[in-house]
Amino acid sequence: MLELMKKGLMAGIGVVVLTTEKVQETVRKLVEEGRITTEEGENLAQELVKTGQRQWEEVNSTIAEKTKKWSESLEIVKRKEFEDLKERVLTLEQRLAESEKGKTAS
């Protein structure tokens, strides 16, 4: 599941890069056509890219928050907790076996 989320985020990063390139390409065309000045184009491109990055960060933050809440609601045992419990069970089984050996020897 984590791998799937990583792939989704990487695809999203690719979209951001692609979007940045498209913004720059579109602004360059507007400058070439004389609709805006070079300075206006640079400012517009920077503003659009910053806005896109801010929105992307907000989306990532929201996804991370929702994913955390979702995973916590599943009541899944973490590997460390599982390993600790497994070790405790093995220890108790050994102690019980030793105790039973002591009773049968008496």
Residue, then its C-alpha position, 0 to 999 in steps of 0.5 A: m500500500l505504501e508503495l502505491m502511495k509513493k507511486g501516486l506521489m511521484a506521478g504527482i511530482g511529474v505533473v508539477v514539473l510538466t505543469t511548470e514547463k507548460v506554464q513557461e511555454t505558454v508565457r513564452k508564446l504570449v511574449e512572442e505574440g506581443r500580448i505581454t512584455t518579457e517582464e510581465g511574462e516572467n512575473l506571471a510564470q513565477e506567480l503561477v508556478k508558486t501558486g501551483q507549488r503551494q497548492w501541491e503542498e496543500v494537497n500533499s499535506t491533506i493526503a498525508e493527514k487523511t492517510k494517517k487518520w485512515s491507517e490509525s482507524l484500521e487498528i493494525v498492529k505495527r511490526k515492532e509491537f507484533e515482534d515484542l508480543k511474539e517474543r513475550v509469547l515465546t518467553l511465556e511458552q518456555r516458562l510454561a514448558e519448564s514449569e510443566k517439566g518440573k511438575t512431571a518430574s516431582 
